[in-house]
Amino acid sequence: MTEVATARRSRITPEREAELYEAVLDLLREVGYDAVTMDAVAARTKSSKATLYRQWGGKAELVAKAVRHNKPGGLALGGIDTGSLRGDLHALTMRSDDCEMEQNSALMRGLAMAIHSNPDLLKAFKEHLIEPEMAEFRRVVQRAIDRGEVRADNPAVDYMIHMMIGGFAARTMIDERPPTQDYLLSYIDAVVLPALCA
């Protein structure tokens, strides 16, 4: 199975793959998930629809991988190790500037309904984004536990990713403002760290 996936992916260069992902994200921002079609992606990227299906299998996987590719530093949270939980979470936050955060917030709001009404998209998001990101956050927290910053039996540990996503999403919904670095850094210091380091 891995050999088949590798052979499939090797036909598109990383540069071309990045172009395709950017085009998919542009389409999502313009028309929303439901209106994005493989035909539209093929036309926008001057690709054959057969190539898109061979490479990604379908729209849900293509969209999930495009969103993952767009994340600053990919999912390499494990690559961050500042020596403290606060430093790690601040370093993660600083990977996106305010403009990127605003664009990502709008994109995720647009995808939220589609994710929960489309089982294929939900499955693709869980596989390519949610589960890998949760595993990376668990590694960051485990390092903090190993350093003695966080108690292993702290019940907040199981809700860390919920807190992080919640702070990001709630900024627009409650305050009617996009998330910013300053907001998220203060949120981490006021909410996440006190919960985890109590």
N, CA, C and O of each residue as an XYZ file, in Angstrom:
792
protein
N       0.823     -1.196      0.000
C       0.000      0.000      0.000
C       0.862      1.252      0.000
O       0.581      2.194     -0.742
N       1.909      1.279      0.822
C       2.794      2.438      0.870
C       3.504      2.627     -0.457
O       3.657      3.757     -0.920
N       3.944      1.531     -1.081
C       4.623      1.628     -2.368
C       3.699      2.200     -3.428
O       4.134      2.986     -4.270
N       2.423      1.814     -3.400
C       1.454      2.339     -4.357
C       1.274      3.834     -4.139
O       1.283      4.607     -5.097
N       1.107      4.251     -2.866
C       0.932      5.672     -2.564
C       2.155      6.470     -2.968
O       2.022      7.578     -3.488
N       3.350      5.927     -2.739
C       4.579      6.627     -3.112
C       4.669      6.765     -4.623
O       5.021      7.827     -5.136
N       4.353      5.698     -5.331
C       4.396      5.751     -6.797
C       3.389      6.764     -7.315
O       3.671      7.510     -8.252
N       2.200      6.786     -6.692
C       1.172      7.720     -7.111
C       1.630      9.159     -6.915
O       1.465      9.993     -7.806
N       2.203      9.451     -5.754
C       2.584     10.821     -5.416
C       3.804     11.294     -6.184
O       3.990     12.499     -6.351
N       4.649     10.372     -6.659
C       5.904     10.778     -7.280
C       5.707     11.444     -8.638
O       6.656     12.005     -9.184
N       4.528     11.396     -9.182
C       4.294     11.976    -10.507
C       4.174     13.503    -10.481
O       4.273     14.147    -11.526
N       3.967     14.073     -9.325
C       3.814     15.520     -9.213
C       4.954     16.057     -8.356
O       5.212     15.549     -7.265
N       5.628     17.079     -8.851
C       6.736     17.653     -8.089
C       6.195     18.390     -6.862
O       5.035     18.802     -6.855
N       7.008     18.559     -5.837
C       6.562     19.307     -4.653
C       6.111     20.731     -5.008
O       5.169     21.251     -4.410
N       6.780     21.354     -5.972
C       6.399     22.711     -6.382
C       5.009     22.718     -7.023
O       4.184     23.589     -6.744
N       4.772     21.741     -7.875
C       3.471     21.637     -8.545
C       2.383     21.298     -7.529
O       1.271     21.822     -7.599
N       2.708     20.431     -6.602
C       1.757     20.073     -5.549
C       1.376     21.321     -4.744
O       0.200     21.529     -4.447
N       2.352     22.138     -4.395
C       2.084     23.375     -3.652
C       1.195     24.314     -4.456
O       0.298     24.944     -3.898
N       1.436     24.415     -5.774
C       0.584     25.250     -6.635
C      -0.854     24.750     -6.627
O      -1.796     25.536     -6.531
N      -1.013     23.435     -6.730
C      -2.350     22.845     -6.726
C      -3.064     23.127     -5.405
O      -4.238     23.496     -5.394
N      -2.354     22.955     -4.305
C      -2.959     23.198     -3.006
C      -3.377     24.660     -2.859
O      -4.451     24.950     -2.332
N      -2.541     25.569     -3.319
C      -2.884     26.995     -3.229
C      -4.124     27.307     -4.057
O      -4.976     28.088     -3.632
N      -4.228     26.701     -5.234
C      -5.409     26.901     -6.079
C      -6.663     26.357     -5.397
O      -7.724     26.978     -5.464
N      -6.548     25.208     -4.745
C      -7.685     24.628     -4.026
C      -8.130     25.573     -2.914
O      -9.326     25.816     -2.750
N      -7.181     26.107     -2.151
C      -7.526     27.026     -1.064
C      -8.167     28.292     -1.601
O      -9.116     28.803     -1.008
N      -7.660     28.806     -2.719
C      -8.266     29.988     -3.338
C      -9.717     29.707     -3.724
O     -10.602     30.525     -3.474
N      -9.954     28.549     -4.332
C     -11.324     28.183     -4.705
C     -12.220     28.059     -3.475
O     -13.362     28.517     -3.484
N     -11.702     27.442     -2.424
C     -12.487     27.316     -1.195
C     -12.886     28.680     -0.652
O     -14.025     28.876     -0.228
N     -11.952     29.616     -0.665
C     -12.244     30.964     -0.156
C     -13.255     31.681     -1.048
O     -14.074     32.465     -0.567
N     -13.189     31.407     -2.348
C     -14.075     32.091     -3.294
C     -15.497     31.533     -3.283
O     -16.458     32.303     -3.290
N     -15.646     30.209     -3.265
C     -16.980     29.626     -3.468
C     -17.429     28.676     -2.372
O     -18.597     28.287     -2.359
N     -16.555     28.285     -1.452
C     -16.925     27.343     -0.408
C     -16.788     25.904     -0.856
O     -16.725     25.611     -2.050
N     -16.743     25.007      0.122
C     -16.473     23.593     -0.159
C     -17.491     22.968     -1.103
O     -17.110     22.290     -2.057
N     -18.771     23.186     -0.854
C     -19.795     22.512     -1.647
C     -19.710     22.863     -3.126
O     -20.023     22.031     -3.978
N     -19.289     24.089     -3.441
C     -19.228     24.513     -4.840
C     -17.900     24.175     -5.522
O     -17.783     24.293     -6.741
N     -16.905     23.758     -4.744
C     -15.639     23.345     -5.353
C     -15.837     21.977     -5.998
O     -16.366     21.055     -5.377
N     -15.415     21.862     -7.225
C     -15.491     20.577     -7.932
C     -14.109     20.210     -8.446
O     -13.239     21.071     -8.586
N     -13.913     18.937     -8.723
C     -12.643     18.504     -9.308
C     -12.481     19.126    -10.698
O     -11.360     19.405    -11.121
N     -13.588     19.344    -11.408
C     -13.523     20.018    -12.716
C     -12.975     21.435    -12.547
O     -12.131     21.878    -13.326
N     -13.467     22.147    -11.513
C     -13.009     23.524    -11.285
C     -11.532     23.545    -10.902
O     -10.786     24.412    -11.357
N     -11.104     22.592    -10.066
C      -9.690     22.518     -9.692
C      -8.844     22.217    -10.921
O      -7.792     22.825    -11.118
N      -9.296     21.284    -11.746
C      -8.557     20.933    -12.964
C      -8.427     22.138    -13.881
O      -7.353     22.396    -14.424
N      -9.520     22.880    -14.055
C      -9.481     24.064    -14.926
C      -8.564     25.136    -14.351
O      -7.775     25.737    -15.080
N      -8.666     25.377    -13.047
C      -7.868     26.426    -12.399
C      -6.383     26.102    -12.467
O      -5.558     27.003    -12.615
N      -6.037     24.823    -12.360
C      -4.632     24.419    -12.274
C      -4.076     23.874    -13.591
O      -2.917     23.465    -13.673
N      -4.940     23.879    -14.630
C      -4.527     23.343    -15.940
C      -4.013     21.903    -15.782
O      -2.970     21.524    -16.315
N      -4.789     21.128    -15.034
C      -4.478     19.713    -14.790
C      -5.589     18.876    -15.399
O      -6.663     19.385    -15.722
N      -5.322     17.606    -15.550
C      -6.403     16.715    -15.959
C      -7.126     16.238    -14.713
O      -6.517     16.024    -13.665
N      -8.426     16.075    -14.842
C      -9.208     15.583    -13.723
C      -8.748     14.171    -13.338
O      -8.756     13.814    -12.160
N      -8.354     13.382    -14.318
C      -7.873     12.016    -14.048
C      -6.631     12.050    -13.160
O      -6.484     11.224    -12.259
N      -5.738     13.008    -13.417
C      -4.532     13.137    -12.594
C      -4.896     13.486    -11.157
O      -4.318     12.944    -10.215
N      -5.854     14.389    -10.991
C      -6.274     14.788     -9.646
C      -6.864     13.592     -8.892
O      -6.545     13.370     -7.723
N      -7.714     12.835     -9.557
C      -8.306     11.665     -8.896
C      -7.249     10.596     -8.599
O      -7.283      9.955     -7.549
N      -6.313     10.412     -9.530
C      -5.266      9.417     -9.311
C      -4.388      9.818     -8.126
O      -3.978      8.968     -7.336
N      -4.105     11.103     -8.007
C      -3.221     11.600     -6.957
C      -3.910     11.656     -5.587
O      -3.314     11.285     -4.576
N      -5.170     12.123     -5.558
C      -5.831     12.371     -4.270
C      -7.085     11.526     -4.030
O      -7.582     11.489     -2.904
N      -7.593     10.869     -5.021
C      -8.755     10.010     -4.820
C     -10.081     10.745     -4.881
O     -11.072     10.185     -5.349
N     -10.120     11.974     -4.422
C     -11.366     12.738     -4.447
C     -11.199     14.094     -3.799
O     -10.135     14.447     -3.289
N     -12.292     14.842     -3.838
C     -12.267     16.222     -3.350
C     -11.945     16.310     -1.863
O     -11.169     17.171     -1.451
N     -12.526     15.438     -1.060
C     -12.328     15.533      0.394
C     -10.857     15.408      0.776
O     -10.347     16.201      1.567
N     -10.178     14.413      0.215
C      -8.763     14.225      0.543
C      -7.916     15.374      0.007
O      -6.984     15.824      0.674
N      -8.237     15.851     -1.199
C      -7.502     16.973     -1.779
C      -7.634     18.209     -0.896
O      -6.645     18.896     -0.641
N      -8.837     18.495     -0.433
C      -9.062     19.674      0.410
C      -8.338     19.525      1.754
O      -7.680     20.459      2.213
N      -8.461     18.356      2.377
C      -7.799     18.151      3.672
C      -6.288     18.307      3.543
O      -5.655     18.928      4.396
N      -5.711     17.750      2.489
C      -4.260     17.852      2.303
C      -3.842     19.278      1.951
O      -2.753     19.713      2.326
N      -4.696     20.008      1.234
C      -4.389     21.405      0.918
C      -4.370     22.237      2.199
O      -3.490     23.078      2.378
N      -5.333     22.008      3.088
C      -5.372     22.739      4.358
C      -4.159     22.378      5.207
O      -3.536     23.254      5.807
N      -3.823     21.093      5.261
C      -2.643     20.668      6.028
C      -1.371     21.309      5.472
O      -0.528     21.784      6.233
N      -1.237     21.321      4.166
C      -0.057     21.904      3.527
C       0.066     23.391      3.845
O       1.173     23.922      3.936
N      -1.071     24.059      4.014
C      -1.103     25.497      4.263
C      -0.713     25.854      5.691
O      -0.401     27.012      5.968
N      -0.724     24.887      6.600
C      -0.387     25.173      7.994
C       1.089     25.547      8.102
O       1.936     24.856      7.537
N       1.415     26.619      8.813
C       2.816     27.026      8.952
C       3.660     25.909      9.548
O       3.360     25.412     10.634
N       4.689     25.521      8.858
C       5.556     24.461      9.344
C       4.915     23.096      9.243
O       5.390     22.136      9.852
N       3.825     22.998      8.468
C       3.126     21.723      8.368
C       2.611     21.327      9.737
O       2.070     22.163     10.461
N       2.768     20.086     10.096
C       2.329     19.617     11.403
C       3.519     19.359     12.319
O       3.427     18.567     13.256
N       4.631     20.026     12.046
C       5.873     19.723     12.764
C       5.953     20.435     14.110
O       6.933     21.126     14.388
N       4.935     20.272     14.941
C       5.000     20.851     16.281
C       6.135     20.216     17.059
O       6.775     20.859     17.891
N       6.380     18.928     16.775
C       7.455     18.219     17.457
C       8.814     18.834     17.174
O       9.752     18.639     17.947
N       8.936     19.575     16.075
C      10.180     20.255     15.738
C      10.439     21.456     16.635
O      11.547     21.993     16.658
N       9.428     21.872     17.363
C       9.581     22.980     18.307
C       9.948     22.393     19.662
O       9.218     21.561     20.201
N      11.070     22.822     20.208
C      11.451     22.403     21.558
C      12.296     23.508     22.169
O      13.522     23.512     22.062
N      11.604     24.453     22.816
C      12.287     25.607     23.391
C      12.785     25.340     24.803
O      13.533     26.141     25.364
N      12.373     24.220     25.375
C      12.764     23.906     26.745
C      11.688     24.223     27.760
O      11.859     23.939     28.945
N      10.564     24.814     27.315
C       9.445     25.067     28.226
C       8.150     24.967     27.444
O       8.124     25.207     26.237
N       7.073     24.612     28.136
C       5.768     24.525     27.485
C       5.340     25.891     26.972
O       4.842     26.009     25.853
N       5.529     26.909     27.777
C       5.163     28.274     27.348
C       5.930     28.653     26.092
O       5.354     29.179     25.140
N       7.225     28.386     26.091
C       8.036     28.706     24.919
C       7.580     27.949     23.681
O       7.538     28.507     22.585
N       7.239     26.675     23.857
C       6.780     25.874     22.717
C       5.476     26.419     22.152
O       5.337     26.561     20.937
N       4.516     26.726     23.028
C       3.219     27.224     22.555
C       3.350     28.616     21.940
O       2.667     28.934     20.966
N       4.216     29.434     22.499
C       4.445     30.755     21.915
C       5.125     30.622     20.547
O       4.761     31.323     19.604
N       6.106     29.727     20.440
C       6.795     29.519     19.161
C       5.822     29.021     18.093
O       5.895     29.442     16.939
N       4.921     28.132     18.476
C       3.908     27.636     17.540
C       3.029     28.789     17.060
O       2.745     28.901     15.868
N       2.606     29.632     17.974
C       1.743     30.765     17.634
C       2.453     31.739     16.696
O       1.829     32.303     15.797
N       3.738     31.933     16.900
C       4.486     32.913     16.107
C       4.763     32.434     14.684
O       5.276     33.200     13.868
N       4.434     31.186     14.374
C       4.649     30.683     13.012
C       3.724     31.341     11.993
O       4.027     31.347     10.800
N       2.599     31.894     12.449
C       1.646     32.557     11.548
C       1.575     34.030     11.898
O       1.477     34.389     13.071
N       1.624     34.886     10.886
C       1.419     36.303     11.172
C      -0.085     36.583     11.229
O      -0.898     35.707     10.937
N      -0.442     37.804     11.605
C      -1.855     38.134     11.802
C      -2.670     37.976     10.526
O      -3.825     37.552     10.578
N      -2.089     38.309      9.397
C      -2.797     38.181      8.117
C      -3.109     36.715      7.816
O      -4.223     36.387      7.409
N      -2.132     35.841      8.015
C      -2.346     34.401      7.801
C      -3.409     33.864      8.745
O      -4.251     33.059      8.347
N      -3.370     34.314     10.007
C      -4.371     33.849     10.970
C      -5.775     34.259     10.550
O      -6.717     33.475     10.666
N      -5.913     35.483     10.066
C      -7.231     35.953      9.631
C      -7.727     35.123      8.445
O      -8.894     34.733      8.407
N      -6.845     34.853      7.476
C      -7.224     34.039      6.318
C      -7.580     32.616      6.739
O      -8.572     32.059      6.269
N      -6.775     32.027      7.624
C      -7.031     30.661      8.079
C      -8.313     30.573      8.888
O      -9.042     29.586      8.788
N      -8.594     31.592      9.688
C      -9.814     31.617     10.474
C     -11.033     31.649      9.554
O     -11.998     30.917      9.773
N     -10.992     32.492      8.530
C     -12.102     32.572      7.578
C     -12.268     31.258      6.822
O     -13.388     30.799      6.599
N     -11.159     30.662      6.433
C     -11.202     29.393      5.708
C     -11.819     28.298      6.578
O     -12.677     27.550      6.110
N     -11.393     28.197      7.839
C     -11.911     27.154      8.713
C     -13.383     27.379      9.055
O     -14.134     26.414      9.195
N     -13.805     28.633      9.190
C     -15.237     28.894      9.408
C     -16.038     28.396      8.220
O     -17.109     27.811      8.380
N     -15.507     28.634      7.019
C     -16.191     28.187      5.815
C     -16.255     26.674      5.691
O     -17.206     26.125      5.136
N     -15.235     26.005      6.213
C     -15.192     24.541      6.120
C     -15.936     23.838      7.255
O     -16.276     22.662      7.133
N     -16.191     24.544      8.352
C     -16.753     23.903      9.547
C     -18.059     23.175      9.264
O     -18.215     22.020      9.658
N     -18.986     23.818      8.600
C     -20.270     23.168      8.316
C     -20.085     22.006      7.357
O     -20.688     20.947      7.533
N     -19.256     22.201      6.350
C     -19.030     21.134      5.368
C     -18.407     19.911      6.028
O     -18.752     18.779      5.690
N     -17.492     20.132      6.966
C     -16.824     19.020      7.648
C     -17.838     18.148      8.375
O     -17.738     16.922      8.349
N     -18.810     18.773      9.022
C     -19.755     18.009      9.825
C     -20.964     17.513      9.049
O     -21.745     16.716      9.569
N     -21.132     17.971      7.815
C     -22.237     17.462      7.008
C     -21.751     16.527      5.902
O     -22.555     15.978      5.148
N     -20.431     16.348      5.811
C     -19.874     15.505      4.757
C     -18.964     14.456      5.394
O     -17.849     14.785      5.800
N     -19.409     13.211      5.491
C     -18.609     12.174      6.156
C     -17.228     11.961      5.533
O     -16.268     11.682      6.252
N     -17.113     12.086      4.213
C     -15.808     11.904      3.565
C     -14.835     13.007      3.969
O     -13.657     12.747      4.213
N     -15.329     14.228      4.036
C     -14.466     15.346      4.424
C     -14.072     15.229      5.896
O     -12.922     15.486      6.251
N     -15.017     14.845      6.751
C     -14.699     14.659      8.164
C     -13.636     13.575      8.337
O     -12.690     13.745      9.106
N     -13.796     12.467      7.623
C     -12.814     11.376      7.699
C     -11.436     11.858      7.231
O     -10.426     11.560      7.869
N     -11.395     12.597      6.123
C     -10.122     13.097      5.599
C      -9.481     14.080      6.573
O      -8.267     14.044      6.774
N     -10.280     14.956      7.178
C      -9.740     15.910      8.147
C      -9.200     15.200      9.380
O      -8.144     15.561      9.900
N      -9.929     14.188      9.847
C      -9.446     13.438     11.004
C      -8.121     12.760     10.679
O      -7.181     12.804     11.473
N      -8.053     12.139      9.521
C      -6.850     11.390      9.141
C      -5.650     12.297      8.880
O      -4.542     12.001      9.328
N      -5.860     13.383      8.169
C      -4.732     14.201      7.715
C      -4.430     15.412      8.589
O      -3.336     15.970      8.503
N      -5.373     15.828      9.425
C      -5.150     17.018     10.248
C      -5.349     16.767     11.736
O      -4.431     16.972     12.529
N      -6.532     16.328     12.115
C      -6.879     16.260     13.532
C      -6.020     15.255     14.286
O      -5.399     15.603     15.290
N      -5.977     14.013     13.812
C      -5.215     12.987     14.533
C      -3.710     13.274     14.554
O      -3.089     13.143     15.609
N      -3.095     13.665     13.414
C      -1.661     13.996     13.494
C      -1.378     15.190     14.404
O      -0.373     15.210     15.116
N      -2.273     16.190     14.378
C      -2.048     17.361     15.221
C      -2.214     17.010     16.694
O      -1.458     17.494     17.536
N      -3.196     16.174     17.008
C      -3.364     15.743     18.407
C      -2.142     14.969     18.883
O      -1.709     15.133     20.024
N      -1.587     14.132     18.024
C      -0.383     13.369     18.395
C       0.786     14.316     18.667
O       1.548     14.104     19.610
N       0.933     15.357     17.848
C       2.013     16.325     18.053
C       1.812     17.097     19.355
O       2.769     17.313     20.100
N       0.582     17.512     19.635
C       0.319     18.212     20.896
C       0.595     17.308     22.086
O       1.108     17.766     23.107
N       0.256     16.014     21.962
C       0.549     15.080     23.054
C       2.054     14.993     23.309
O       2.485     14.889     24.458
N       2.855     15.036     22.240
C       4.317     14.998     22.411
C       4.819     16.256     23.114
O       5.696     16.184     23.975
N       4.259     17.411     22.741
C       4.656     18.667     23.390
C       4.319     18.614     24.880
O       5.133     19.005     25.717
N       3.127     18.132     25.208
C       2.719     18.035     26.608
C       3.547     16.986     27.342
O       3.907     17.187     28.502
N       3.855     15.871     26.684
C       4.657     14.834     27.337
C       6.034     15.369     27.703
O       6.565     15.039     28.764
N       6.616     16.190     26.838
C       7.906     16.802     27.177
C       7.757     17.688     28.414
O       8.628     17.711     29.283
N       6.633     18.422     28.479
C       6.394     19.281     29.641
C       6.203     18.440     30.903
O       6.642     18.836     31.983
N       5.557     17.295     30.774
C       5.397     16.383     31.913
C       6.765     15.859     32.338
O       7.086     15.815     33.526
N       7.564     15.462     31.351
C       8.901     14.934     31.642
C       9.785     15.982     32.326
O      10.640     15.632     33.140
N       9.585     17.255     32.004
C      10.363     18.333     32.626
C       9.806     18.719     33.992
O      10.442     19.477     34.725
N       8.624     18.206     34.345
C       8.018     18.536     35.624
C       7.154     19.787     35.591
O       6.745     20.274     36.645
N       6.868     20.318     34.410
C       6.027     21.519     34.313
C       4.541     21.197     34.469
O       3.767     22.014     34.968
N       4.154     19.999     34.036
C       2.751     19.592     34.029
C       2.648     18.261     34.768
O       3.466     17.365     34.562
N       1.635     18.135     35.632
C       1.390     16.862     36.304
C       0.791     15.874     35.307
O      -0.090     16.233     34.525
N       1.257     14.660     35.335
C       0.757     13.637     34.418
C      -0.729     13.360     34.623
O      -1.422     12.975     33.681
N      -1.228     13.553     35.853
C      -2.637     13.262     36.133
C      -3.531     14.500     36.009
O      -4.694     14.452     36.407
N      -3.018     15.591     35.472
C      -3.820     16.799     35.303
C      -4.898     16.536     34.242
O      -4.560     16.241     33.096
N      -6.184     16.636     34.596
C      -7.236     16.336     33.626
C      -7.277     17.308     32.445
O      -7.837     16.976     31.400
N      -6.699     18.494     32.590
C      -6.702     19.472     31.496
C      -5.850     19.017     30.313
O      -6.033     19.502     29.196
N      -4.921     18.090     30.547
C      -4.054     17.600     29.477
C      -4.876     17.066     28.308
O      -4.528     17.277     27.146
N      -5.971     16.371     28.625
C      -6.812     15.789     27.577
C      -7.576     16.832     26.775
O      -8.153     16.516     25.735
N      -7.582     18.069     27.250
C      -8.345     19.126     26.579
C      -7.467     20.224     25.981
O      -7.968     21.276     25.585
N      -6.175     19.982     25.916
C      -5.279     21.025     25.435
C      -5.625     21.469     24.021
O      -5.739     22.667     23.763
N      -5.792     20.524     23.103
C      -6.078     20.921     21.721
C      -7.442     21.598     21.637
O      -7.640     22.490     20.812
N      -8.377     21.187     22.477
C      -9.682     21.837     22.507
C      -9.531     23.300     22.922
O     -10.155     24.194     22.350
N      -8.685     23.521     23.934
C      -8.458     24.896     24.385
C      -7.828     25.730     23.281
O      -8.240     26.865     23.042
N      -6.828     25.167     22.609
C      -6.120     25.921     21.573
C      -7.054     26.259     20.410
O      -7.100     27.405     19.963
N      -7.788     25.275     19.926
C      -8.708     25.517     18.808
C      -9.843     26.432     19.253
O     -10.274     27.311     18.507
N     -10.324     26.215     20.476
C     -11.417     27.037     20.983
C     -11.060     28.512     21.052
O     -11.860     29.365     20.667
N      -9.876     28.815     21.535
C      -9.448     30.209     21.612
C      -9.352     30.838     20.237
O      -9.723     31.995     20.044
N      -8.855     30.072     19.288
C      -8.713     30.559     17.913
C     -10.082     30.826     17.302
O     -10.306     31.880     16.706
N     -11.001     29.866     17.449
C     -12.320     29.974     16.824
C     -13.214     31.001     17.514
O     -13.964     31.722     16.856
N     -13.130     31.062     18.839
C     -14.037     31.929     19.586
C     -13.734     33.412     19.389
O     -14.616     34.252     19.568
N     -12.513     33.736     19.027
C     -12.143     35.150     18.856
C     -13.084     35.838     17.877
O     -13.573     36.932     18.158
N     -13.347     35.214     16.732
C     -14.208     35.820     15.723
C     -15.667     35.740     16.141
O     -16.412     36.709     15.996
N     -16.073     34.594     16.657
C     -17.476     34.382     16.999
C     -17.928     35.289     18.148
O     -19.020     35.853     18.094
N     -17.110     35.430     19.170
C     -17.513     36.200     20.347
C     -17.124     37.669     20.231
O     -17.933     38.556     20.504
N     -15.882     37.924     19.825
C     -15.381     39.301     19.787
C     -15.560     39.978     18.431
O     -15.336     41.182     18.298
N     -15.966     39.199     17.426
C     -16.118     39.708     16.059
C     -14.831     40.345     15.545
O     -14.845     41.354     14.840
N     -13.714     39.716     15.927
C     -12.395     40.162     15.478
C     -11.595     38.931     15.113
O     -11.813     37.864     15.687
N     -10.675     39.053     14.170
C      -9.866     37.885     13.823
C      -8.848     37.579     14.917
O      -8.443     38.475     15.659
N      -8.436     36.325     15.019
C      -7.367     36.005     15.973
C      -6.064     36.681     15.536
O      -5.799     36.825     14.342
N      -5.272     37.085     16.497
C      -3.973     37.703     16.222
C      -2.928     37.036     17.101
O      -3.258     36.313     18.041
N      -1.676     37.286     16.786
C      -0.605     36.750     17.632
C      -0.746     37.251     19.058
O      -0.666     36.462     19.999
N      -0.955     38.548     19.234
C      -1.056     39.111     20.586
C      -2.199     38.469     21.362
O      -2.041     38.112     22.530
N      -3.357     38.322     20.707
C      -4.509     37.709     21.375
C      -4.187     36.281     21.780
O      -4.429     35.900     22.925
N      -3.648     35.486     20.868
C      -3.387     34.072     21.164
C      -2.289     33.901     22.216
O      -2.376     33.009     23.060
N      -1.262     34.746     22.170
C      -0.217     34.659     23.192
C      -0.794     34.966     24.575
O      -0.465     34.293     25.552
N      -1.655     35.984     24.655
C      -2.248     36.308     25.955
C      -3.239     35.224     26.377
O      -3.366     34.942     27.568
N      -3.941     34.615     25.425
C      -4.868     33.517     25.719
C      -4.105     32.318     26.276
O      -4.536     31.702     27.251
N      -2.977     31.989     25.660
C      -2.148     30.882     26.145
C      -1.714     31.142     27.590
O      -1.805     30.263     28.448
N      -1.243     32.365     27.842
C      -0.753     32.700     29.188
C      -1.878     32.753     30.222
O      -1.675     32.379     31.377
N      -3.067     33.217     29.814
C      -4.161     33.403     30.775
C      -5.031     32.161     30.965
O      -5.631     31.979     32.024
N      -5.102     31.305     29.937
C      -6.051     30.186     29.993
C      -5.346     28.831     29.925
O      -5.514     27.998     30.816
N      -4.567     28.612     28.880
C      -4.007     27.290     28.621
C      -2.967     26.914     29.680
O      -3.067     25.852     30.296
N      -1.988     27.762     29.890
C      -0.928     27.422     30.839
C      -1.435     27.281     32.274
O      -1.037     26.335     32.954
N      -2.302     28.184     32.768
C      -2.819     27.970     34.125
C      -3.581     26.636     34.261
O      -3.502     25.978     35.299
N      -4.301     26.251     33.229
C      -5.039     24.972     33.285
C      -4.083     23.787     33.299
O      -4.293     22.825     34.039
N      -3.040     23.851     32.489
C      -2.126     22.737     32.383
C      -1.116     22.669     33.519
O      -0.720     21.582     33.941
N      -0.708     23.808     34.004
C       0.379     23.848     34.998
C      -0.138     23.994     36.430
O       0.641     24.250     37.348
N      -1.435     23.834     36.618
C      -2.018     23.982     37.956
C      -1.562     22.858     38.885
O      -1.956     22.824     40.051
